[in-house]
Structures are given as C-alpha cells and as structure tokens.
Amino acid sequence: MGNWKTYLIEKKIDTIKNDKIVIDLKDIDLHGTIHSAERQTRKDNQGAEITETEIKRDILKAIPEIVNDFANGEIEKNAEIRIYNKKTNLNIIIAIDMKKGKDFIKVITVMRKSNFKEKPGTYKYEI
C-alpha cells in the first residue's frame, strides 16, 4: 500500500490572472425562425412592433454573460435561453450552438410582454 497517499496531494500548477477574454462577435451567425418573424409584427406586442435592430441590440447586450456561462458549462448546447429587456418588456428566446469556427444563435421567438412565461428549464438573463 505504501505511497498511495502521495497521489492524492494537490500541487499548485500556476496562477491564472484576471485577463480579459475577447469574444469575436463577427463570428456569430444569427438566424430567426419563421415563428420569430411572425411574432415580430403581432398586434399583442403591447402596441409596438419588434424590429430586427432591437433584437440584435438586446442579444448583443446579453451575449457576454451568456457566453461566459456557456464556457463554464452552466448552459448546455442548444438549450433555450430567455433574454428579457426590463425597460421595453421584450422577451427573446434563443438557442446557441458554439463550436470551433462560426457560432450560431437561433432566435426561436420574440414577444413584448411583461408577464411572459418561458418553458421550465429555460435559462434567464435580464438586461
């Protein structure tokens, strides 16, 4: 049995500094479903049409935190994610597929509603 305990002792390898990680947003493809396109112009969006510019802006605001959680294994690939803009009541449901090369964000649905209910298990981010 001898020296088996020596294999359980942890050894410090290095200290990781708090360096900034740069995310290249040019390498993300953003695609909307037919459903999300239909939802943009519905009359029940609290009277305001949802523009593609608004969708992109809100996704870009939330993406750093989402990518961080994805990189840390807190979000699974293709899991549904809700981005909620508390000023405009815009809800965006997306799924992300991050891989080497082009990353892919699919906009599943959008709706301007303060009491929006997402599916159980959906990850939530407020901006």
FILUM-547237 format. One record per residue (C-alpha): x, z, y; residue number from 1. Coordinates in steps of 0.2 Angstrom, whole numbers. Layout:
# residues N
+-------+-------+-------+------+
!  east !    up ! north ! keza !
+-------+-------+-------+------+
!     X !     Z !     Y !  NUM !
...
+-------+-------+-------+------+
This chain:
# residues 127
+-------+-------+-------+------+
!  east !    up ! north ! keza !
+-------+-------+-------+------+
!     0 !     0 !     0 !    1 !
!    15 !     3 !    11 !    2 !
!    14 !    -5 !    28 !    3 !
!    -4 !   -12 !    29 !    4 !
!    -7 !    -2 !    45 !    5 !
!     6 !   -12 !    55 !    6 !
!    -5 !   -27 !    53 !    7 !
!   -19 !   -18 !    62 !    8 !
!    -9 !   -14 !    78 !    9 !
!   -13 !   -24 !    93 !   10 !
!     1 !   -32 !   103 !   11 !
!    -1 !   -37 !   121 !   12 !
!     2 !   -56 !   122 !   13 !
!     0 !   -59 !   141 !   14 !
!   -10 !   -55 !   156 !   15 !
!   -22 !   -68 !   162 !   16 !
!   -23 !   -69 !   181 !   17 !
!   -39 !   -72 !   190 !   18 !
!   -35 !   -90 !   194 !   19 !
!   -49 !  -102 !   199 !   20 !
!   -56 !  -114 !   187 !   21 !
!   -61 !  -131 !   194 !   22 !
!   -76 !  -140 !   187 !   23 !
!   -76 !  -158 !   190 !   24 !
!   -95 !  -161 !   194 !   25 !
!   -91 !  -180 !   194 !   26 !
!   -91 !  -180 !   175 !   27 !
!  -108 !  -173 !   173 !   28 !
!  -122 !  -186 !   169 !   29 !
!  -139 !  -180 !   175 !   30 !
!  -154 !  -188 !   166 !   31 !
!  -173 !  -184 !   168 !   32 !
!  -186 !  -186 !   155 !   33 !
!  -202 !  -196 !   158 !   34 !
!  -211 !  -179 !   159 !   35 !
!  -200 !  -173 !   173 !   36 !
!  -203 !  -189 !   183 !   37 !
!  -222 !  -187 !   181 !   38 !
!  -221 !  -169 !   186 !   39 !
!  -212 !  -173 !   202 !   40 !
!  -227 !  -181 !   210 !   41 !
!  -241 !  -170 !   204 !   42 !
!  -254 !  -163 !   216 !   43 !
!  -252 !  -145 !   209 !   44 !
!  -234 !  -143 !   215 !   45 !
!  -240 !  -132 !   229 !   46 !
!  -243 !  -147 !   240 !   47 !
!  -225 !  -153 !   241 !   48 !
!  -218 !  -167 !   231 !   49 !
!  -202 !  -163 !   222 !   50 !
!  -188 !  -175 !   227 !   51 !
!  -173 !  -180 !   216 !   52 !
!  -162 !  -174 !   230 !   53 !
!  -170 !  -157 !   229 !   54 !
!  -167 !  -156 !   210 !   55 !
!  -149 !  -161 !   211 !   56 !
!  -146 !  -149 !   225 !   57 !
!  -153 !  -134 !   215 !   58 !
!  -144 !  -139 !   199 !   59 !
!  -128 !  -140 !   209 !   60 !
!  -130 !  -123 !   216 !   61 !
!  -134 !  -115 !   199 !   62 !
!  -121 !  -125 !   188 !   63 !
!  -106 !  -114 !   191 !   64 !
!  -114 !   -99 !   184 !   65 !
!  -122 !  -109 !   170 !   66 !
!  -105 !  -117 !   165 !   67 !
!   -97 !  -100 !   166 !   68 !
!  -109 !   -93 !   154 !   69 !
!  -108 !  -108 !   143 !   70 !
!   -89 !  -107 !   142 !   71 !
!   -91 !   -89 !   137 !   72 !
!  -103 !   -93 !   123 !   73 !
!  -118 !   -85 !   131 !   74 !
!  -128 !  -101 !   131 !   75 !
!  -129 !  -112 !   116 !   76 !
!  -128 !  -131 !   117 !   77 !
!  -144 !  -139 !   121 !   78 !
!  -153 !  -123 !   125 !   79 !
!  -166 !  -123 !   138 !   80 !
!  -161 !  -116 !   155 !   81 !
!  -173 !  -112 !   169 !   82 !
!  -166 !  -114 !   187 !   83 !
!  -178 !  -105 !   200 !   84 !
!  -176 !  -108 !   218 !   85 !
!  -185 !   -92 !   226 !   86 !
!  -186 !  -100 !   243 !   87 !
!  -195 !  -116 !   238 !   88 !
!  -203 !  -109 !   221 !   89 !
!  -195 !  -124 !   212 !   90 !
!  -193 !  -122 !   194 !   91 !
!  -181 !  -134 !   185 !   92 !
!  -180 !  -133 !   166 !   93 !
!  -164 !  -142 !   159 !   94 !
!  -153 !  -143 !   144 !   95 !
!  -134 !  -145 !   144 !   96 !
!  -123 !  -154 !   132 !   97 !
!  -105 !  -150 !   137 !   98 !
!   -91 !  -158 !   127 !   99 !
!   -74 !  -166 !   130 !  100 !
!   -77 !  -181 !   142 !  101 !
!   -94 !  -183 !   150 !  102 !
!  -105 !  -169 !   151 !  103 !
!  -124 !  -171 !   150 !  104 !
!  -138 !  -162 !   159 !  105 !
!  -156 !  -167 !   154 !  106 !
!  -170 !  -162 !   166 !  107 !
!  -184 !  -158 !   155 !  108 !
!  -197 !  -153 !   168 !  109 !
!  -199 !  -148 !   186 !  110 !
!  -213 !  -138 !   194 !  111 !
!  -216 !  -130 !   211 !  112 !
!  -225 !  -114 !   206 !  113 !
!  -221 !   -95 !   209 !  114 !
!  -228 !   -89 !   193 !  115 !
!  -220 !  -102 !   181 !  116 !
!  -219 !   -96 !   163 !  117 !
!  -205 !  -103 !   153 !  118 !
!  -203 !  -103 !   134 !  119 !
!  -197 !   -87 !   126 !  120 !
!  -178 !   -88 !   124 !  121 !
!  -175 !   -99 !   139 !  122 !
!  -160 !   -94 !   150 !  123 !
!  -165 !   -90 !   168 !  124 !
!  -155 !   -92 !   184 !  125 !
!  -161 !   -89 !   202 !  126 !
!  -154 !   -97 !   217 !  127 !
+-------+-------+-------+------+
